[in-house]
């Protein structure tokens, strides 16, 4: 099974791996592991078989994962199109509750005009409200929450030829 992003937690830090063992561990090709070595993954030496220390492999994978993270400050949403944290246009956002304690904040990116989203808890909303104007909308009702069943059915009606 091939994983999209290899997890550094699978690596045993007190173990030395060959290129083939690392490829088997993550379900990737040997050339992928060799590209990691060329990209900065340290090895014991450049001789064959190439050995990679588990501690260094875990540190390399962890650094690769955190390198592209863009943490958002309160009042910022991550825009996927722009690939950067942005404040919503007009400093306005809508809050749509999902559960009793959490919901989604929805805004518009000021640069590309796309929709931007952020998950927020009710406890953190006062902090965000100091920065943004938030409009609270009612959550959509679920079918199971309705006390009145729908009467829009065609079961009793017969079709005329």
Phi, psi and omega in degrees: 000123181271132178258148182290312178237119181294137181270126179293345181286343177283344185279133172273118189287341180259030184230146175257132184248148167270170179300318181295321180293321178294317179297318179292321181300320184257357180070033179246177178275155178300324180294332176295315179294321177296326176294324175297319179298315178293334180273002175126358177290118183288146176239166179296315173199174183271011180275163178267143350289141181288122181254138180239124178287138182300320180298317181288326177296315179297318180295320180296313181294322178295318179294322178297322182290320184273348184299319185263008180287140179236089182294141181263140175277166175302133181091357178251145177240153178269123177266121183290323180294313182279343182058045179202154174291137181222151169274140182295153180300137179070010181054036182237146177211155174255140176251122178243113182291142177251312175236186180292336185244350182224159178198182179252138170261133182234132178217186179239132179293130181289339183266310185258348179080004179280164178283138177236143187231154173206137176278138181216145177266158179298328181295329182268353182298321178300325177293320180287327181293338176292336184258319185243156171269116185252130174259126181267125177247158181280142179293150177291139181283143176268156181299322182290341180273352183278133178272340180253119178288158180287143179254011181271081179223159181246020185294322184273348185273135176255143182276142177268136180288000000 
